[in-house]
Amino acid sequence: MAVRTPEEFRESLRDNRRVFMYGELVEDVTTHPILKISTDTAAGDFVLAHSEDPAVRDLFVAPHPETGEPISRYFLPPHTPEDLEKRSEMIGQSIRLTGGLPFGKDVGTDALYAIMTTAQRMGKPEYLERARSYLEHLRKNDLNLCGAVTDVKGDRGRPPSQQVHPDYYLHVVDRNKDGIVVRGAKIHITGAPVANDILVLPTRQMREDEGDYSVAFAIPANTKGITMVCRPSRGERGPSEFPAALPVLGLAEAMIIFDDVLIPWERVFMCGEWQYSMLLAYTFATYHRFTGVSYKIPDVELIAGCAVAMAEMNGIERAGHIRAKLVEIAAYVETLKALATAAIKSPVMHGDLAIPNPLITNMAKLHFASRYHEIIKLVQDISGGIISTMPTYLDWQNEELHKRLEHYLGGSPKYTAEERLRMIALTHHVVASAESAYMEVVTVHGEGPMEAQRMMIYAESPLSEYRNLAMAAAGIEPHG
Ligand SMILES: Cc1cc2nc3c(=O)[nH]c(=O)nc-3n(C[C@H](O)[C@H](O)[C@H](O)COP(=O)(O)OP(=O)(O)OC[C@H]3O[C@@H](n4cnc5c(N)ncnc54)[C@H](O)[C@@H]3O)c2cc1C
């Protein structure tokens, strides 16, 4: 059993994986100017597992349930509300302590625990056995993962079997004694370029004639036939940007192309059971939206913090309309936290696996996604136009300009002009930059679009109980 060091993790990524960025094959993702940031972000999980602070180490590392050896806590399936609480705390603390979300073992185990739950209900012991043996493999090798669920989908109005070609959804093209051969492309996969293994799940409910699309498996990222095309993103903080306490972090997404990739049978967790594709996608969505809620809490706390700090630095914190806006922002954050706690406290049990309450988890995800842009707008309003127009750090350091910028760019006398400018720079980053626009899209689409949450809320809400109450109050017997 192992808890790898950040260096061992970095070394494991030098494995001849085929990753492209800007049309070029990346030689080494750990040193590439942009993917290095993804590597450092994912390495954050391994840094925390070796933290000098025993409280942090104990949060991220736990004893193996049978052998007692240290393993990543992500590799302990949740059995109780306390386990779900620890999982949520780990995700939140990852962001607070490193400044970026490592986001690998969490999404990977969201997928694996959904696979285990579905295998139990499918009555296929071989799938459950394989999933358990894969979990041991993860524990032993301390692997970083990505969850590849979203297909490229082609025409959204047509199911997989009715597309103009069969490859818009990943599917099985051959089965032999060694395993299955798959073809297709998964898209937007967070952290894929720096994942050791890729976990693949179906993205939607499949029909009777879509057995070949009902497929789930795990495979190393450097397997023959796998090619990744990464989105570009910003590099490290440049000399024109004001310094900050934490480095620039973030994970790049990739489109993963599977060109007839052989998946050994021992890593296949679903193959043909179309009747269970919905259950798998639905259970993954619940686990994963809970992960989304957990990482969003520190994000929105920081955004709220910028609003309060900017109000103070601009000397407007006591103005009536500013207080009203801060109340809205605080209520948004605290409602999210309350929903997360409620989802933890009332899990749904499948066998011995605890799933965060699906109704409340979807309400929490819908809450943060549907109101996020409004909250950003309030922070932009409170902060003033300077979050888009501030001079650069190079201007600030220029001898001729410095004194004048200092003279003119102060706010409340409680803070120096430089402190105000640093807070403006942070606020620019979280509500007025290219990265903040990216975060707005992540909020809407990450963990599934809002309509998907509405569908699950509709399915999980006690609508007939509400109806019966109203019928009883009106003195009517419900029909059916
Ligand atoms: C930054 C980022 C990171 C992500 N990370 C991951 C990841 O790690 N792993 C992963 O698997 N996925 C990931 N995703 C994918 C995410 O789950 C999808 O973006 C999301 O599910 C929406 O799918 P889509 O992008 O194909 O949009 P679309 O499906 O095209 O959705 C666009 C709109 O069309 C609507 N729509 C779609 N189909 C229908 C239909 N049949 N009928 C009516 N309306 C329809 C949707 O409700 C939505 O309003 C990520 C996305 C982003 C933006």
The ligand as an SDF file (V2000), in Angstrom:
LIG
                    3D

 53 58  0  0  0  0  0  0  0  0999 V2000
  -15.0900   23.1210  -17.4800 C   0  0  0  0  0  0  0  0  0  0  0  0
  -15.8500   21.8520  -17.6250 C   0  0  0  0  0  0  0  0  0  0  0  0
  -15.3640   20.6950  -17.0420 C   0  0  0  0  0  0  0  0  0  0  0  0
  -16.0150   19.4840  -17.2400 C   0  0  0  0  0  0  0  0  0  0  0  0
  -15.4730   18.3390  -16.7160 N   0  0  0  0  0  0  0  0  0  0  0  0
  -16.0170   17.1390  -17.0400 C   0  0  0  0  0  0  0  0  0  0  0  0
  -15.4110   15.9210  -16.6300 C   0  0  0  0  0  0  0  0  0  0  0  0
  -14.3970   15.9170  -15.9170 O   0  0  0  0  0  0  0  0  0  0  0  0
  -15.9580   14.7520  -17.0360 N   0  0  0  0  0  0  0  0  0  0  0  0
  -17.0770   14.7100  -17.8080 C   0  0  0  0  0  0  0  0  0  0  0  0
  -17.5070   13.6190  -18.1430 O   0  0  0  0  0  0  0  0  0  0  0  0
  -17.6810   15.8480  -18.2100 N   0  0  0  0  0  0  0  0  0  0  0  0
  -17.1800   17.0470  -17.8390 C   0  0  0  0  0  0  0  0  0  0  0  0
  -17.8000   18.2040  -18.2250 N   0  0  0  0  0  0  0  0  0  0  0  0
  -18.9470   18.1000  -19.0940 C   0  0  0  0  0  0  0  0  0  0  0  0
  -20.2720   18.5650  -18.5270 C   0  0  0  0  0  0  0  0  0  0  0  0
  -20.8350   17.5790  -17.7110 O   0  0  0  0  0  0  0  0  0  0  0  0
  -21.1270   18.8920  -19.7680 C   0  0  0  0  0  0  0  0  0  0  0  0
  -20.6170   20.1060  -20.3010 O   0  0  0  0  0  0  0  0  0  0  0  0
  -22.5880   19.0210  -19.4640 C   0  0  0  0  0  0  0  0  0  0  0  0
  -23.1230   17.7650  -19.0960 O   0  0  0  0  0  0  0  0  0  0  0  0
  -23.3370   19.5390  -20.6870 C   0  0  0  0  0  0  0  0  0  0  0  0
  -23.0710   18.7630  -21.8180 O   0  0  0  0  0  0  0  0  0  0  0  0
  -22.5960   19.4730  -23.1620 P   0  0  0  0  0  0  0  0  0  0  0  0
  -21.4530   20.3460  -22.8480 O   0  0  0  0  0  0  0  0  0  0  0  0
  -22.4310   18.4260  -24.1860 O   0  0  0  0  0  0  0  0  0  0  0  0
  -23.7740   20.4240  -23.5400 O   0  0  0  0  0  0  0  0  0  0  0  0
  -25.1250   20.0380  -24.2440 P   0  0  0  0  0  0  0  0  0  0  0  0
  -25.5350   18.6450  -23.8800 O   0  0  0  0  0  0  0  0  0  0  0  0
  -25.0190   20.3790  -25.6680 O   0  0  0  0  0  0  0  0  0  0  0  0
  -26.1330   21.0050  -23.4940 O   0  0  0  0  0  0  0  0  0  0  0  0
  -26.4320   22.3340  -23.9470 C   0  0  0  0  0  0  0  0  0  0  0  0
  -27.9130   22.5980  -23.6900 C   0  0  0  0  0  0  0  0  0  0  0  0
  -28.6820   21.6690  -24.4460 O   0  0  0  0  0  0  0  0  0  0  0  0
  -29.6380   21.0380  -23.6020 C   0  0  0  0  0  0  0  0  0  0  0  0
  -29.8650   19.6970  -24.1230 N   0  0  0  0  0  0  0  0  0  0  0  0
  -28.9320   18.7690  -24.4210 C   0  0  0  0  0  0  0  0  0  0  0  0
  -29.5330   17.6510  -24.9020 N   0  0  0  0  0  0  0  0  0  0  0  0
  -30.8500   17.8990  -24.9080 C   0  0  0  0  0  0  0  0  0  0  0  0
  -31.9970   17.1380  -25.2950 C   0  0  0  0  0  0  0  0  0  0  0  0
  -31.9000   15.9080  -25.7710 N   0  0  0  0  0  0  0  0  0  0  0  0
  -33.2120   17.6940  -25.1510 N   0  0  0  0  0  0  0  0  0  0  0  0
  -33.3430   18.9630  -24.6430 C   0  0  0  0  0  0  0  0  0  0  0  0
  -32.2950   19.7200  -24.2740 N   0  0  0  0  0  0  0  0  0  0  0  0
  -31.0690   19.2080  -24.4080 C   0  0  0  0  0  0  0  0  0  0  0  0
  -28.9850   21.0600  -22.2090 C   0  0  0  0  0  0  0  0  0  0  0  0
  -29.9430   20.9320  -21.1390 O   0  0  0  0  0  0  0  0  0  0  0  0
  -28.3060   22.4090  -22.2130 C   0  0  0  0  0  0  0  0  0  0  0  0
  -29.2330   23.3980  -21.8510 O   0  0  0  0  0  0  0  0  0  0  0  0
  -17.1970   19.4390  -17.9980 C   0  0  0  0  0  0  0  0  0  0  0  0
  -17.7020   20.6190  -18.5460 C   0  0  0  0  0  0  0  0  0  0  0  0
  -17.0570   21.8100  -18.3610 C   0  0  0  0  0  0  0  0  0  0  0  0
  -17.6250   23.0440  -18.9700 C   0  0  0  0  0  0  0  0  0  0  0  0
  1  2  1  0
  2  3  1  0
  2 52  2  0
  3  4  2  0
  4  5  1  0
  4 50  1  0
  5  6  2  0
  6  7  1  0
  6 13  1  0
  7  8  2  0
  7  9  1  0
  9 10  1  0
 10 11  2  0
 10 12  1  0
 12 13  2  0
 13 14  1  0
 14 15  1  0
 14 50  1  0
 15 16  1  0
 16 17  1  0
 16 18  1  0
 18 19  1  0
 18 20  1  0
 20 21  1  0
 20 22  1  0
 22 23  1  0
 23 24  1  0
 24 25  2  0
 24 26  1  0
 24 27  1  0
 27 28  1  0
 28 29  2  0
 28 30  1  0
 28 31  1  0
 31 32  1  0
 32 33  1  0
 33 34  1  0
 33 48  1  0
 34 35  1  0
 35 36  1  0
 35 46  1  0
 36 37  1  0
 36 45  1  0
 37 38  2  0
 38 39  1  0
 39 40  1  0
 39 45  2  0
 40 41  1  0
 40 42  2  0
 42 43  1  0
 43 44  2  0
 44 45  1  0
 46 47  1  0
 46 48  1  0
 48 49  1  0
 50 51  2  0
 51 52  1  0
 52 53  1  0
M  END
$$$$
